[in-house]
Amino acid sequence: MTMKEMHEPTIHAVVHVLQAFEPHDFDLTAKSVAEKTGLSEHEATRLLHLLAQQNMINYKETTNSYHLSKEMYILGMTAAQSLTVRDCARPFMDELRNITKETVNLFMIDGRERMCLEQSEGEHDVRVWVKIGTKLPLWRGAAGKALLAHQSDSFISAILHENVPPFDRAPLFDELVQIKQNGVAESIDGREPGASAVAAPIFDGEGEVRASLSISGATDRFTPEKIDAYVELVKGFANAISEELGYSASLYQSNVKV
């Protein structure tokens, strides 16, 4: 190895330095980068200077610290836009279907309704089936409520006033508040008799709800014990998909408004 090669930064080391910047730890000195990466302070300083020269990070002289640049933000946004919910969700949906044997659906908001974007069909002879592309109410069924609960108050109010009798609006609004707090919606014979479901929202890197993930099947199979298990499963899998889309729960959880 030549002296020049010994001093050339490796991609591995550069990536390590960039990964040291985190949502709750985004303003770093060379010393803190060294501590987080295992590099020497001298090497961390050298790599930080190199990244600053390439406009990937910015140096703040008043605090002798660094933070990611606008160019890195643009790269992150480009990466986020290249990820589709359907592509990210599909392998998780198949795994969830294999565990539960029930139908797993992916829904997104389309105007004032929800649309089935993807489906992993259940294995039971009697199962709940929705054709991909089908539009259904937002205010009825677990998947719809999981989406609606995270919309603006004005949007929710408009949906309820357009579709729900006056005496049912307040209880439904209270249910949506609980769904937002708990991170999961349950529906027993909700959209149609004999069909039940549990659903959880999927968030993107901006903290916005992009879709909902649901487990649905015949009501007679949705016992209290099964529902409890499905609630934990659907929340866990929805969180995993959200993370694939760049969502950080620790960054947004404290900012959730109910």
C-alpha positions in Angstrom: 0.0 0.0 0.0 1.4 3.4 -1.0 1.4 6.5 1.3 -1.2 8.0 -0.9 -3.5 5.0 -0.5 -3.1 5.1 3.2 -4.4 8.7 3.3 -7.2 8.3 0.9 -10.6 8.0 2.7 -12.5 4.8 2.2 -16.2 4.8 1.3 -16.8 2.8 4.5 -15.2 5.6 6.7 -17.0 8.4 4.9 -20.4 6.6 5.3 -19.6 6.0 9.0 -19.1 9.8 9.4 -22.4 10.6 7.7 -24.3 8.1 9.7 -23.0 9.7 12.9 -25.5 12.5 12.2 -28.9 11.5 13.6 -32.3 13.2 14.1 -31.7 14.0 17.8 -27.9 14.4 17.4 -27.4 16.5 14.3 -24.9 19.1 15.4 -21.5 17.4 15.9 -17.9 18.3 16.7 -15.0 16.3 15.3 -14.5 14.8 18.8 -18.1 13.6 19.0 -17.9 12.1 15.5 -14.7 10.3 16.5 -16.4 8.9 19.6 -19.5 7.7 17.6 -17.5 6.2 14.8 -14.4 4.8 16.5 -12.2 6.9 14.2 -9.3 9.0 15.7 -10.2 12.6 16.1 -7.5 13.5 13.5 -9.1 11.2 11.0 -12.6 12.4 11.8 -11.5 16.0 11.3 -9.9 15.1 8.0 -13.1 13.4 6.7 -15.3 16.2 7.9 -13.2 18.8 6.1 -13.4 16.6 2.9 -17.2 16.4 3.2 -17.5 20.1 3.8 -15.4 20.8 0.7 -17.9 18.7 -1.3 -20.8 20.7 0.3 -22.2 17.6 1.9 -21.9 19.1 5.4 -21.7 22.6 6.8 -19.2 23.9 9.4 -20.4 26.3 12.1 -17.5 28.3 13.3 -19.2 29.7 16.5 -19.6 26.2 17.9 -16.8 24.4 16.0 -19.3 21.9 14.9 -20.8 20.4 11.7 -24.3 19.6 10.4 -25.7 18.0 7.2 -26.1 20.4 4.3 -29.1 21.3 2.1 -27.5 19.0 -0.6 -27.9 16.1 1.8 -31.5 17.0 2.5 -32.2 17.0 -1.3 -30.5 13.6 -1.7 -32.7 12.3 1.2 -35.9 13.7 -0.4 -34.9 12.1 -3.7 -34.4 8.8 -2.0 -37.7 9.0 -0.2 -39.6 9.9 -3.4 -38.1 6.8 -5.2 -39.6 4.5 -2.5 -43.2 3.5 -3.2 -45.4 2.3 -0.5 -46.5 -0.8 -2.5 -42.9 -1.9 -3.2 -41.9 -1.5 0.5 -45.0 -3.1 1.9 -45.4 -6.2 -0.3 -42.8 -8.5 1.3 -44.1 -7.5 4.8 -47.7 -8.1 3.7 -46.8 -11.6 2.5 -45.0 -12.4 5.7 -48.0 -11.1 7.8 -50.4 -13.2 5.7 -48.2 -16.3 6.3 -48.3 -15.7 10.0 -52.1 -15.0 10.3 -53.4 -16.9 7.3 -55.8 -14.0 6.9 -56.0 -11.4 4.1 -53.7 -8.5 4.4 -54.6 -5.3 2.6 -52.8 -2.0 1.9 -55.1 1.1 1.6 -54.4 4.7 0.7 -56.5 7.9 0.7 -58.0 8.7 -2.7 -59.9 12.0 -2.5 -62.5 11.5 0.2 -62.4 7.7 0.0 -59.8 4.9 0.5 -58.5 2.7 -2.3 -57.1 -0.8 -2.0 -53.6 -0.5 -3.3 -52.2 -4.0 -2.7 -53.4 -7.3 -1.3 -51.9 -10.5 0.0 -54.9 -12.9 -0.1 -55.7 -15.1 2.9 -55.5 -18.9 3.0 -58.9 -19.7 4.5 -61.7 -21.0 2.4 -63.9 -18.3 3.8 -62.0 -15.0 3.6 -62.6 -11.3 3.1 -61.6 -10.1 -0.4 -61.4 -6.7 -1.9 -60.4 -6.1 -5.5 -57.3 -4.0 -5.9 -58.4 -0.5 -7.0 -61.7 -0.7 -5.2 -62.7 2.4 -3.3 -64.4 2.2 0.1 -65.5 4.7 2.8 -62.9 6.3 5.1 -65.3 6.5 8.0 -66.2 2.8 8.0 -64.0 -0.2 8.7 -60.6 -0.4 10.5 -58.4 0.4 7.5 -60.4 3.5 6.7 -60.5 4.8 10.3 -56.7 4.2 10.6 -56.3 6.6 7.8 -59.0 9.1 8.7 -57.8 9.4 12.4 -54.6 11.0 11.2 -56.1 13.7 8.9 -56.8 17.3 9.8 -59.8 18.2 11.9 -61.3 20.0 9.0 -61.0 17.0 6.7 -62.4 14.7 9.4 -65.3 17.1 10.1 -66.1 17.3 6.4 -66.2 13.4 6.0 -68.4 13.0 9.1 -70.9 15.7 8.1 -71.1 14.3 4.5 -71.6 10.7 5.5 -72.6 10.2 9.2 -75.9 10.9 10.9 -75.6 13.8 13.4 -76.2 11.6 16.5 -73.3 9.2 15.4 -70.7 12.0 14.7 -69.5 12.6 18.2 -69.0 8.9 19.1 -67.2 8.4 15.8 -64.9 11.4 16.4 -64.1 10.1 19.9 -63.2 6.7 18.4 -60.9 8.4 15.9 -59.2 10.2 18.7 -58.6 6.9 20.5 -57.3 5.3 17.3 -54.8 8.1 16.8 -53.6 7.7 20.4 -53.4 3.9 20.3 -52.0 3.6 16.8 -54.4 0.9 15.7 -58.1 0.6 14.6 -60.4 -2.4 15.2 -63.6 -3.2 13.4 -66.0 -6.1 14.2 -68.7 -6.4 11.5 -67.8 -2.8 10.7 -67.9 -2.5 6.9 -70.2 -5.5 6.4 -71.7 -8.2 8.6 -69.4 -11.2 9.0 -66.2 -9.3 8.2 -63.8 -8.0 10.8 -60.4 -6.3 10.7 -57.6 -4.6 12.6 -55.4 -1.9 10.9 -52.5 0.5 11.6 -51.2 3.6 9.8 -48.1 3.7 7.7 -46.0 6.9 7.9 -43.4 8.3 5.5 -40.2 10.1 6.2 -42.0 13.4 6.7 -44.2 11.9 9.4 -47.3 11.9 7.2 -49.7 8.9 6.9 -49.2 7.4 3.5 -51.3 4.2 3.9 -52.9 1.8 6.3 -52.1 -1.9 6.7 -55.0 -4.2 7.7 -55.6 -7.8 8.6 -59.1 -8.9 7.7 -61.2 -12.0 7.9 -64.4 -13.7 9.0 -65.7 -12.4 12.3 -66.1 -15.8 13.8 -62.3 -16.3 13.6 -61.6 -12.9 15.2 -61.8 -14.0 18.8 -60.6 -11.6 21.6 -57.4 -13.5 21.8 -56.8 -13.4 18.1 -57.6 -9.7 18.0 -55.1 -8.9 20.7 -52.4 -10.8 18.8 -53.4 -9.2 15.4 -53.2 -5.7 17.0 -49.6 -6.2 18.0 -48.7 -7.8 14.7 -50.3 -5.1 12.5 -48.7 -2.3 14.5 -45.3 -4.0 14.3 -45.5 -4.6 10.6 -46.9 -1.1 9.9 -44.0 0.3 11.8 -41.5 -1.8 9.9 -42.9 -0.5 6.6 -42.8 3.1 7.9 -39.2 2.7 8.8 -38.5 1.4 5.2 -40.1 4.7 4.0 -37.7 6.7 6.2 -40.0 7.3 9.2 -38.4 7.7 12.6 -40.9 7.2 15.4 -38.6 8.8 18.0 -38.5 12.0 15.9 -42.3 12.4 15.4 -43.9 10.7 18.4 -43.4 13.6 20.8 -45.0 15.9 18.2 -48.2 14.0 17.7 -51.2 16.2 18.4 -54.5 14.7 19.4 
